[in-house]
Amino acid sequence: MNSDYEYIDPDHIYSDRNGVLFNLLGITDSKLLLVSEAFLTAKRLEELSLRPIPIKSAYSLLDIHKYIFQDVYMWAGETRKVNISKHGKQFITVASFNRAFFFIDGLISGFREFSDNIDDVSEHIARILDAVNFMHPFREGNGRAQREFIRSLALEKGYTLNLNPPDDSAVYREYMRCCVEEDVSGLAVLIRSAIVYG
């Protein structure tokens, strides 16, 4: 629902002519949908904080998205059918998703084979996060899904990671900047500062 994004959706697969996303709640007002979505997804994210979805492969990202957005969108957990750009920057096209998932699976394998050293974990998670962000597989909710995805990966190595802490908005702003600018080194530094063992 971010106005900075541009969607090639002439057939209105996802939204009405006013730009309001079709939803399970029957809401036709964009502000009300934004508030309702935030409330319902926050509840699901809280549940995942207690019972995270194990990462079996890159496709586990779909399971995570479905869980977070199951109360709001009928297409929760499905890859988008439209192409997306932001400020003129094109994300991966729909036709390239299979290759993108395959590439991310390779990054995940490398992450699992490497040591549990905090610097190595931070660097590998940064690469995975950058690739997932560039894929941007969903029509809405990419950020929440990808943050939960890498949080679950960090847990595999015994680490806790939150890139949107309620008490430190600077962490989230830096996360957003690094993602927009594809600054993998910056992401690694940010993750290293935010990640905690145990």
C-alpha angles and dihedrals in degrees: 000000000000110000091213089074125083120208128196097219110134091157093055095235092162109021143031122248090274090058096251110143116241106249144180091245095063091234116158098177115088096212093049090048091051092053094043093047092049092051096047096043092047088058092051092046089053089054091050090051087065098037111022121195109249114241107239094164141329087288089069083081086074091053091051093049091048091052095048097046101031092112095050115035132040089212095055109143094019124113114246121265095207132067120248134206132177122203088344093308112126119219119211111302122245090248091060100054097103092055091046093053090047091051092049090049087058091052091050091051090052090049091053094046094051127083126276091243109137094234093051092046091049094050094047093047089049091055092047092047092049092051094046091048092050090050092052091183099183135071089227136002101041095139096051092046095047094047090052090046094055091040088058091048091051089052089060088066094043097260133128116218130181118172093179105048114176092225099049118047090172090073091055093046091052091046089053093047093051092048094049093046094040088235101167093172090052091049090052091052091047093048091047090055094045102040119095128191114237 
